[in-house]
Amino acid sequence: MLLHIPDVLTAEQVAHCRQKLDQADWVDGRVTAGHQSAQAKDNMQLPEDHPAARELGDLIVTALQDSPLFMAAALPLKVFPPLFNRYQGGQSFGTHIDNAIRQVTGTPHRVRTDLSATLFLAQPDEYDGGELAVEDTYGLHTVKLPAGHLILYPASSLHHVRPVTRGARLASFFWIQSMVRDDGQRTLLFDLDMAIQRVSGELPDHPSTVQLTGVYHNLLRRWADA
């Protein structure tokens, strides 16, 4: 499931992130790439232990918890601490697939990467190129969203970032270990959740709402690791 989640961050939060990122010292993005990805990766990245990365990462994780759409789609068990990257001057990231397991730097904790997320922090008219291109069974999808909006997609997907030929593309990226690891099962649960919300909104006293909610939770109970 490829899902656009709007307004994860407010305009004020985006401005705060931009101020911190503009003042930060960036390093070569290959520091967090695996062996294969390092050969395709050409960007700049904020060091994981940079104070701004930790502050803004906490801000983003809190904002995700306040997003009903994100919570319904991801069913998160763990969220990898958000990272930050910048592309400019022709930089890009060739086609790759994300590592299945990520270790949180400086800790013994690991996150299984069921879902990948990119949170855009620059407006689309600030840069040319820089589209995130994700491949799935329905073809190639290109994504370039307003600042504060997020794209969520299976981490098993082949994807790349097209060269940025003008301006700078700023974003946060991270991974989610879901309570439900199978993308097909997560998609069924998400569709059922959305249908329940529509029924309860249009027919609040209809007995089917309780029945459908029961089906949702029984499927979640069957499939979830929590």
ABEGO torsion letter per residue (X at the ends): XBBBBBGABBAAAAAAAAAAAAABBBBBAAAABBAAAAAABBBBBBBAABAAAAAAAAAAAAAAAABAAAAAAAGBABBBBBBBBBBBGGBBBBBBBBBABBBBBGBABBBBBABBBBBBABBAAABBEGBBBBBBAAEBBBBBBBBGBBBBBBAABBBBBBBBABEBBBBBBBBBBBABABAAAAAAAAAAAAAAAAAAAABAABAAAAAAAAAAAAAAAAABBX
